[in-house]
Amino acid sequence: MSTPNKNNTKLNVDLSNLDSFFAALAPAAAAKAKTIFYKKLSLKTHALYGGKIATMPKVPVPGPAWLNAWYTPGVSAVSTAIRDNNAQSFTLSNRANLVAVVSDSTRVLGDGDCTPPGGLGVMEGKALLMKILGGVDAHALCIDSRDASGKPSAQKIIDFVLMCQPSYGAINLEDISQPNCYKVLDELRKRAQIPVWHDDAQGTATITVAGLINALELVGKKIEAAKIVFFGAGASNTMTASLVMQLGAQPANIIMIDHLGPLNKNRKDIEDDKGFYKQWHLCQTTNPANINTIEESFKNADVVIAFSKPGPDTIKSQWISSMAAKPIVFTCANPVPEIYPSEAHKAGAFITATGRGDFANQLNNSVCFPGILKGTLLCEAATITDGMALAAARAIAAFAKQRGITPDNIAPFMSEADIYPTVARAVAEQAAKEGIAKANITGEQVYQRAKADIEVTQKLFDHMQQSGIIPQPPQEILDQVLKETLEEI
C-alpha cells in the first residue's frame, strides 16, 4: 500500500515529489530525513540491481563467424600491431576512452575506512557518472593497500597503478586516506605515463573555485583582498587552497584550520610528520600573524570553505556572525554539512553552498570530472595540470554566469548537459597552451566529439530504460523506504 502525504499522493518514481512528504519539518530535520531516505533506498536498490555497472559490447556481431575477427584467430593481428607500436593500443582497443577508478577504500565519503571492497559502491557510482555525463568508460578497482604490518601503504597504491596503466587511458584516484593520498598523487603525476587525477582533491577543488569565483562577484569582493578561512586540512582543502592561491588569493590572507586549530609556523606536530608536507608548507606560507584560535580566525573573514567533520554542529553560528559583511560560507562535509545552510543564514551568511543537491548551491565535483577526463583523453594530454583544473573552474563559472547567477544559484547543475563538453573543450585548449596535448585536435573539435559521445550514451541509456532492459525501481520499494523513513523520524 502506498504511503500518503498530505495530498494523498504516491511517491513518484523519479522522486520529484519527495520534498512534499517532509514539508512539515524544519529545514534541518527535512535534510536529516532525506539523508535517511536516500541511504535506505540506496541499500535496497543496489541489492535489487546487483550494483550499478555492467560491461556491454560496442561492436556488431552479424554472425558467429565474426567472433573469429573480434577474438581468435583474427585478434592476433591486433596483439602484434600493438606489440610493435604500443601507441596503437589507443586506437585498436578501448584504452583511449577507459579510466580506472582506483581506491583502497580507507577514506570513503564520511564513513572512513570501509575495507577494500567497501568502496565499490562509490567507485561504481563514479563509473556510472563518467559514462552518463562524460561518455567515458570506467572500471572500479578497489585494492588492498595494507603492508605486512597491516598499515595502508602509499607505495603499494603507486606500484599498482604503474602496473595496470597499460590497460587505461587515465587513472582516477578516489577515497585514499591522508597522508597517503598526497604522496600517491604527487608521485604518480611524475612517474605515470598516463594522466592521473585525484577527484577528492582536484575535482573538489575545481568546483569549489568555480563557485568561489561567482560568489565573490555577487558580493562585490576581489579574491586578492579576500580573507579566506579553510576549515579542515585534508586533501580537498589543501588542493583547494593551492588553486585559490594560484587564482590570486594572497597567502597572508589565508588561515587553514585542522582538528587541533589554525595552521601556523609553531605547529611542531605537523613539522615533525613528514607525511603532511603539504600542510607544513601551508603552515609556513599562510597565517603570518600566527593566529591560534578558531574564533579569531573567523573574525572579519570574507569566506569560509569547509571540508571537515560532518555536522550539523561542527561550525558554530557565532563564528559566522563574526565574519565580514556578506560572508560566503561553503560547508561541504559529507553527508551532513558542518552547519546547515538555514542556520548559517540565520547567523548572517549571504551565500551558502554544500555538497548536497537538496540545498541551494550544490558544489558537486560531478560537474567537473566527466568533462575534465573526457577533454584530457580526447586531446591525449600527458598529465592533468593545475592550469587545466583552473581552466575548467573558469569555464564552469562562466557557464553559470552566462545563464545567470544569484546568491542561490552560483554553479551549474549536473542536469545541464552542455557543461561537460564545455569543460572538455576548456581543458583541451589549456593542455594545448601548455604543450602537453599530443593529439592534433582543436578545442571546438573536442567539444563536438565529447558532445556526440555523451548524446550517444544518453540515447542508449534512455532506450534501455524505456524498453525495460533496465527496469524501473518497483513502487513497493519506494513506498517501503518512505514508510520506514517516516517511522524513523
C-alpha positions as CSV (number, residue, x, y, z in Angstrom):
1,M,0.0,0.0,0.0
2,S,1.4,3.4,-0.9
3,T,2.3,5.9,1.8
4,P,0.3,9.1,1.5
5,N,1.5,12.6,2.0
6,K,-0.8,15.5,2.9
7,N,-2.2,15.4,-0.6
8,N,-2.7,11.7,-0.6
9,T,-0.3,11.1,-3.5
10,K,2.3,8.4,-4.0
11,L,6.0,8.9,-4.2
12,N,6.9,9.4,-7.9
13,V,9.4,7.0,-9.3
14,D,11.6,10.0,-10.3
15,L,11.4,11.2,-6.7
16,S,10.3,14.7,-7.9
17,N,7.7,15.0,-5.1
18,L,9.9,13.6,-2.3
19,D,10.1,17.0,-0.6
20,S,6.4,17.2,-0.1
21,F,6.5,14.3,2.3
22,F,8.8,16.2,4.6
23,A,7.3,19.7,4.1
24,A,6.1,20.0,7.7
25,L,9.6,19.5,9.1
26,A,12.1,22.2,9.8
27,P,14.8,22.5,7.2
28,A,17.4,20.7,9.3
29,A,15.0,17.9,10.1
30,A,13.9,17.6,6.5
31,A,17.5,17.3,5.4
32,K,18.1,14.6,8.0
33,A,15.0,12.8,6.8
34,K,16.2,12.8,3.2
35,T,19.6,11.5,4.2
36,I,17.9,8.6,5.9
37,F,15.6,8.0,2.9
38,Y,18.4,8.0,0.4
39,K,20.6,5.7,2.4
40,K,17.7,3.2,2.8
41,L,16.8,3.5,-0.8
42,S,20.4,3.0,-2.0
43,L,20.8,-0.2,0.0
44,K,17.6,-1.7,-1.3
45,T,18.1,-0.8,-4.9
46,H,21.7,-1.8,-5.0
47,A,20.6,-5.2,-3.8
48,L,17.8,-5.3,-6.4
49,Y,20.1,-4.5,-9.4
50,G,23.3,-6.1,-8.1
51,G,25.3,-2.9,-8.3
52,K,25.3,-0.2,-10.9
53,I,27.6,-1.1,-13.8
54,A,27.7,-3.8,-16.5
55,T,30.1,-4.4,-19.4
56,M,28.5,-4.0,-22.9
57,P,29.9,-4.7,-26.3
58,K,30.1,-1.8,-28.8
59,V,30.9,-3.8,-32.0
60,P,28.4,-5.7,-34.2
61,V,28.3,-9.5,-34.5
62,P,26.4,-10.1,-37.7
63,G,27.0,-13.8,-37.4
64,P,29.1,-16.3,-35.4
65,A,32.0,-16.1,-37.8
66,W,32.6,-12.5,-36.7
67,L,33.8,-13.9,-33.3
68,N,36.9,-15.1,-35.3
69,A,37.7,-11.4,-36.0
70,W,36.8,-10.0,-32.6
71,Y,38.7,-12.8,-30.9
72,T,41.0,-15.6,-32.1
73,P,42.4,-16.1,-34.7
74,G,41.9,-12.6,-36.1
75,V,42.7,-10.6,-33.0
76,S,46.3,-11.9,-33.1
77,A,46.9,-9.1,-35.6
78,V,45.8,-6.6,-33.1
79,S,48.2,-8.0,-30.4
80,T,51.2,-7.9,-32.7
81,A,50.4,-4.5,-34.0
82,I,50.3,-3.1,-30.5
83,R,53.4,-5.1,-29.6
84,D,55.3,-3.3,-32.4
85,N,53.8,0.1,-31.6
86,N,52.3,0.5,-28.1
87,A,50.7,3.7,-29.1
88,Q,48.3,1.7,-31.3
89,S,46.7,0.4,-28.1
90,F,44.8,3.8,-28.0
91,T,43.3,3.1,-31.5
92,L,42.9,-0.7,-31.6
93,S,41.3,-1.0,-28.1
94,N,39.0,1.0,-25.9
95,R,42.0,2.3,-23.9
96,A,41.7,5.9,-25.3
97,N,38.3,6.2,-23.6
98,L,38.8,4.0,-20.5
99,V,39.5,5.2,-16.9
100,A,40.5,3.1,-13.9
101,V,38.8,4.4,-10.7
102,V,41.4,3.3,-8.1
103,S,40.8,3.3,-4.3
104,D,42.0,1.5,-1.2
105,S,38.7,2.5,0.4
106,T,40.4,3.9,3.5
107,R,38.5,7.3,3.4
108,V,35.1,6.6,1.8
109,L,32.9,9.7,1.9
110,G,32.2,10.5,5.5
111,D,32.5,6.8,6.6
112,G,36.2,6.4,6.9
113,D,37.9,3.0,6.3
114,C,35.3,0.7,4.8
115,T,37.7,-2.2,4.0
116,P,38.9,-2.6,0.3
117,P,35.6,-3.9,-1.1
118,G,33.6,-1.3,0.9
119,G,34.5,1.3,-1.6
120,L,32.9,-0.5,-4.6
121,G,29.6,1.4,-4.3
122,V,31.3,4.7,-4.6
123,M,33.7,3.6,-7.3
124,E,30.9,2.1,-9.4
125,G,29.0,5.4,-8.9
126,K,31.9,7.2,-10.2
127,A,32.0,5.0,-13.3
128,L,28.2,5.5,-13.7
129,L,28.6,9.3,-13.7
130,M,31.6,9.2,-16.1
131,K,29.6,7.2,-18.6
132,I,26.3,9.0,-18.4
133,L,27.7,12.6,-18.1
134,G,31.0,12.3,-20.0
135,G,30.7,9.4,-22.3
136,V,33.7,7.8,-20.7
137,D,34.0,4.1,-19.8
138,A,35.4,3.3,-16.4
139,H,36.3,0.3,-14.1
140,A,36.0,0.3,-10.3
141,L,39.3,-1.1,-8.9
142,C,39.2,-1.3,-5.1
143,I,42.5,-2.7,-3.8
144,D,44.1,-3.8,-0.6
145,S,46.9,-1.4,0.1
146,R,47.9,-2.8,3.5
147,D,51.5,-3.8,4.1
148,A,52.8,-6.6,6.2
149,S,52.1,-4.7,9.4
150,G,48.5,-4.0,8.4
151,K,49.1,-0.3,7.6
152,P,47.8,1.3,4.4
153,S,50.8,1.8,2.1
154,A,51.1,4.6,-0.4
155,Q,53.8,2.7,-2.2
156,K,51.5,-0.3,-2.8
157,I,48.9,2.0,-4.5
158,I,51.6,3.7,-6.6
159,D,53.0,0.3,-7.7
160,F,49.5,-1.0,-8.5
161,V,48.7,2.0,-10.7
162,L,52.0,1.8,-12.5
163,M,51.4,-1.9,-13.2
164,C,47.9,-1.6,-14.5
165,Q,48.4,1.6,-16.5
166,P,48.9,-0.2,-19.9
167,S,45.2,-1.0,-19.9
168,Y,43.9,2.5,-19.3
169,G,43.9,6.0,-20.8
170,A,43.8,7.7,-17.4
171,I,43.5,7.0,-13.7
172,N,41.0,8.5,-11.3
173,L,42.2,8.1,-7.7
174,E,39.5,8.1,-5.0
175,D,38.9,7.8,-1.3
176,I,42.5,7.3,-0.2
177,S,43.2,8.4,3.4
178,Q,45.8,11.1,4.3
179,P,48.7,11.4,4.3
180,N,49.0,8.6,1.7
181,C,46.8,10.5,-0.8
182,Y,49.3,13.3,-1.1
183,K,52.3,11.0,-1.9
184,V,50.3,8.8,-4.3
185,L,49.1,11.7,-6.4
186,D,52.4,13.6,-6.4
187,E,54.4,10.5,-7.3
188,L,52.1,9.3,-10.0
189,R,51.8,12.7,-11.6
190,K,55.6,12.5,-12.1
191,R,56.0,8.8,-12.9
192,A,52.9,7.6,-14.7
193,Q,52.8,7.6,-18.5
194,I,49.1,8.4,-18.5
195,P,47.1,11.2,-16.7
196,V,46.4,10.7,-13.1
197,W,43.5,12.6,-11.4
198,H,42.6,12.6,-7.7
199,D,39.0,13.7,-7.8
200,D,38.6,14.0,-4.0
201,A,41.3,16.7,-4.1
202,Q,41.5,18.1,-7.6
203,G,37.8,17.7,-8.6
204,T,36.5,19.1,-5.3
205,A,39.0,22.0,-5.6
206,T,37.9,22.7,-9.2
207,I,34.2,23.1,-8.5
208,T,34.9,25.0,-5.2
209,V,37.0,27.5,-7.1
210,A,34.3,27.8,-9.7
211,G,31.7,28.6,-7.0
212,L,34.0,31.0,-5.3
213,I,34.6,33.0,-8.5
214,N,30.9,33.6,-8.9
215,A,30.2,34.1,-5.2
216,L,32.9,36.8,-4.9
217,E,31.4,38.6,-7.9
218,L,28.0,38.6,-6.4
219,V,29.2,40.1,-3.1
220,G,31.5,42.6,-4.9
221,K,34.8,41.4,-3.5
222,K,38.2,40.7,-5.1
223,I,40.0,37.5,-4.4
224,E,43.3,39.3,-4.0
225,A,41.8,41.1,-0.9
226,A,39.6,38.4,0.5
227,K,40.3,36.9,3.9
228,I,39.7,33.2,3.5
229,V,39.4,30.5,6.2
230,F,39.8,26.9,5.2
231,F,38.1,24.7,7.8
232,G,39.6,21.3,7.5
233,A,43.1,20.5,6.3
234,G,42.7,17.3,4.3
235,A,43.2,16.5,0.6
236,S,40.2,18.6,-0.5
237,N,41.0,21.8,1.3
238,T,44.8,21.6,0.8
239,M,44.3,21.3,-3.0
240,T,41.5,24.0,-2.9
241,A,43.8,26.3,-1.1
242,S,46.5,25.7,-3.7
243,L,44.2,26.5,-6.6
244,V,42.7,29.5,-4.8
245,M,46.1,31.0,-4.3
246,Q,47.0,30.3,-8.0
247,L,43.8,32.2,-8.8
248,G,45.1,35.2,-6.9
249,A,44.3,34.9,-3.2
250,Q,47.1,36.1,-1.0
251,P,48.7,33.6,1.4
252,A,48.8,36.3,4.1
253,N,45.0,36.5,3.9
254,I,44.5,32.7,4.4
255,I,44.1,30.6,7.5
256,M,43.7,26.9,7.5
257,I,42.3,25.0,10.5
258,D,42.6,21.3,11.3
259,H,41.3,19.4,14.3
260,L,43.9,21.0,16.6
261,G,43.4,24.6,15.4
262,P,44.8,27.0,12.9
263,L,47.9,26.0,11.0
264,N,50.9,28.3,11.7
265,K,54.7,28.2,12.0
266,N,54.5,27.0,15.5
267,R,52.8,23.7,14.7
268,K,55.6,21.4,15.6
269,D,53.3,18.3,15.3
270,I,52.9,19.0,11.6
271,E,56.5,19.8,11.0
272,D,57.6,16.5,12.6
273,D,55.2,14.4,10.5
274,K,56.9,14.2,7.0
275,G,53.7,12.7,5.5
276,F,51.9,16.0,6.0
277,Y,54.3,18.0,3.9
278,K,51.6,19.9,2.2
279,Q,50.1,21.1,5.5
280,W,53.6,22.1,6.7
281,H,54.1,24.2,3.6
282,L,50.8,26.0,4.4
283,C,52.0,26.5,8.0
284,Q,55.0,28.4,6.6
285,T,53.2,30.4,3.9
286,T,49.8,31.3,5.4
287,N,48.6,32.9,8.7
288,P,51.6,35.1,9.2
289,A,50.1,36.5,12.4
290,N,50.2,33.0,13.9
291,I,46.6,33.2,15.0
292,N,45.9,30.2,17.1
293,T,42.1,30.1,17.8
294,I,39.2,29.3,15.6
295,E,37.2,32.3,17.0
296,E,39.9,34.8,16.0
297,S,40.4,33.1,12.6
298,F,36.7,33.7,11.7
299,K,36.7,37.3,12.7
300,N,36.2,39.6,9.7
301,A,36.7,36.7,7.3
302,D,35.1,37.1,3.9
303,V,35.0,33.4,3.0
304,V,35.0,30.1,4.9
305,I,35.5,26.9,2.9
306,A,34.9,23.8,5.0
307,F,35.7,20.2,4.2
308,S,35.9,18.6,7.6
309,K,33.9,16.6,10.1
310,P,30.2,16.1,9.2
311,G,27.9,18.4,11.2
312,P,25.5,19.9,11.8
313,D,27.3,21.5,14.8
314,T,30.9,21.4,13.6
315,I,30.9,25.1,12.7
316,K,29.2,27.3,15.2
317,S,26.7,30.1,14.4
318,Q,28.6,32.6,16.5
319,W,31.8,32.1,14.3
320,I,29.8,33.0,11.2
321,S,28.3,36.0,12.9
322,S,31.8,37.4,13.5
323,M,32.7,37.3,9.8
324,A,32.8,40.4,7.5
325,A,29.8,41.8,5.6
326,K,28.1,39.5,3.2
327,P,30.1,36.4,4.2
328,I,30.4,33.4,1.9
329,V,30.1,30.1,3.7
330,F,30.8,26.8,1.9
331,T,30.2,23.9,4.2
332,C,30.8,20.7,2.2
333,A,31.2,17.8,4.6
334,N,29.5,14.6,3.5
335,P,26.8,13.5,4.1
336,V,25.8,16.4,6.5
337,P,27.4,19.8,6.2
338,E,29.3,21.3,9.1
339,I,26.4,23.7,9.6
340,Y,23.0,23.6,7.8
341,P,22.6,26.5,5.4
342,S,19.4,27.6,7.2
343,E,21.4,28.1,10.4
344,A,24.3,29.7,8.5
345,H,21.9,32.2,7.0
346,K,20.4,33.0,10.4
347,A,23.9,33.7,11.6
348,G,24.5,36.2,8.8
349,A,25.8,34.2,5.8
350,F,25.0,35.9,2.5
351,I,25.8,32.9,0.2
352,T,26.0,29.3,1.3
353,A,26.9,26.2,-0.5
354,T,27.2,22.5,0.3
355,G,27.9,19.2,-1.4
356,R,24.3,18.2,-1.3
357,G,21.7,18.6,-4.1
358,D,18.8,19.3,-1.7
359,F,20.1,22.7,-0.7
360,A,20.8,25.7,-2.9
361,N,24.3,25.9,-4.5
362,Q,25.5,22.3,-4.6
363,L,29.2,22.3,-5.3
364,N,29.5,18.8,-6.8
365,N,32.7,17.6,-8.4
366,S,30.5,15.5,-10.7
367,V,30.1,18.8,-12.7
368,C,33.9,18.6,-13.2
369,F,35.5,15.2,-13.6
370,P,33.5,13.8,-16.5
371,G,34.3,16.7,-18.7
372,I,37.9,17.1,-17.4
373,L,38.7,13.4,-18.1
374,K,36.9,13.5,-21.5
375,G,38.9,16.5,-22.6
376,T,42.1,15.1,-21.3
377,L,41.5,11.8,-23.2
378,L,40.5,13.4,-26.4
379,C,43.5,15.7,-26.6
380,E,45.8,12.9,-25.4
381,A,47.2,15.1,-22.6
382,A,50.3,13.7,-20.9
383,T,49.0,14.8,-17.5
384,I,46.4,16.9,-15.9
385,T,48.0,20.1,-14.6
386,D,46.7,22.7,-12.1
387,G,46.4,25.0,-15.1
388,M,43.9,22.6,-16.7
389,A,42.0,22.4,-13.4
390,L,41.8,26.2,-13.2
391,A,40.7,26.4,-16.9
392,A,37.9,24.0,-16.0
393,A,36.9,26.1,-13.0
394,R,36.8,29.3,-15.0
395,A,34.8,27.6,-17.7
396,I,32.3,26.3,-15.1
397,A,32.0,29.7,-13.5
398,A,31.5,31.3,-16.9
399,F,28.9,28.7,-17.9
400,A,26.8,29.5,-14.9
401,K,27.3,33.3,-15.3
402,Q,26.2,33.2,-18.9
403,R,22.8,31.7,-18.0
404,G,22.5,33.9,-14.9
405,I,23.8,33.6,-11.3
406,T,22.1,34.6,-8.0
407,P,23.1,34.1,-4.3
408,D,21.1,30.8,-4.5
409,N,22.5,29.8,-7.9
410,I,26.2,30.2,-8.3
411,A,27.2,26.9,-10.1
412,P,25.8,24.7,-12.9
413,F,23.6,21.7,-12.1
414,M,24.6,18.2,-13.0
415,S,21.5,18.2,-15.3
416,E,22.9,20.9,-17.5
417,A,24.2,18.6,-20.2
418,D,26.3,21.2,-22.1
419,I,28.6,21.8,-19.1
420,Y,30.5,18.6,-19.8
421,P,31.6,19.2,-23.4
422,T,32.2,22.8,-22.4
423,V,34.6,21.7,-19.7
424,A,36.3,19.2,-22.0
425,R,37.0,22.0,-24.5
426,A,38.5,24.3,-21.9
427,V,40.7,21.5,-20.5
428,A,42.0,20.5,-24.0
429,E,42.7,24.1,-25.0
430,Q,44.7,24.7,-21.8
431,A,46.6,21.4,-22.4
432,A,47.5,22.7,-25.9
433,K,48.6,26.0,-24.5
434,E,50.9,24.2,-22.1
435,G,52.3,22.0,-24.8
436,I,51.2,18.7,-23.3
437,A,48.4,17.7,-25.7
438,K,49.7,15.1,-28.1
439,A,46.6,14.9,-30.4
440,N,46.3,17.4,-33.2
441,I,42.7,18.5,-32.3
442,T,41.1,21.9,-31.7
443,G,39.0,22.9,-28.7
444,E,35.9,23.0,-30.9
445,Q,36.6,19.5,-32.2
446,V,36.9,18.3,-28.6
447,Y,33.6,20.0,-27.8
448,Q,31.8,18.3,-30.7
449,R,33.4,14.9,-30.1
450,A,32.5,15.0,-26.4
451,K,29.0,16.2,-27.1
452,A,28.4,13.5,-29.7
453,D,29.7,10.7,-27.4
454,I,27.6,11.9,-24.5
455,E,24.5,12.1,-26.7
456,V,25.0,8.5,-27.9
457,T,25.4,7.3,-24.4
458,Q,22.3,9.2,-23.3
459,K,20.2,7.7,-26.2
460,L,21.4,4.2,-25.4
461,F,20.7,4.6,-21.7
462,D,17.2,6.1,-22.4
463,H,16.4,3.2,-24.8
464,M,17.5,0.6,-22.3
465,Q,15.2,2.2,-19.7
466,Q,12.2,2.7,-22.0
467,S,12.4,-0.8,-23.4
468,G,12.6,-2.4,-19.9
469,I,16.1,-3.8,-20.4
470,I,16.9,-1.7,-17.3
471,P,13.6,-2.0,-15.3
472,Q,12.3,0.9,-13.3
473,P,12.5,0.6,-9.5
474,P,9.4,-1.1,-8.1
475,Q,6.8,1.2,-6.5
476,E,6.6,-1.1,-3.5
477,I,10.3,-0.5,-2.7
478,L,9.8,3.3,-2.9
479,D,6.7,3.0,-0.6
480,Q,8.5,0.8,1.9
481,V,11.6,3.0,2.1
482,L,9.4,6.1,2.6
483,K,7.3,4.4,5.2
484,E,10.4,3.3,7.1
485,T,11.9,6.8,6.9
486,L,8.7,8.4,8.2
487,E,8.5,5.9,11.1
488,E,12.2,6.5,12.0
489,I,11.9,10.3,12.1
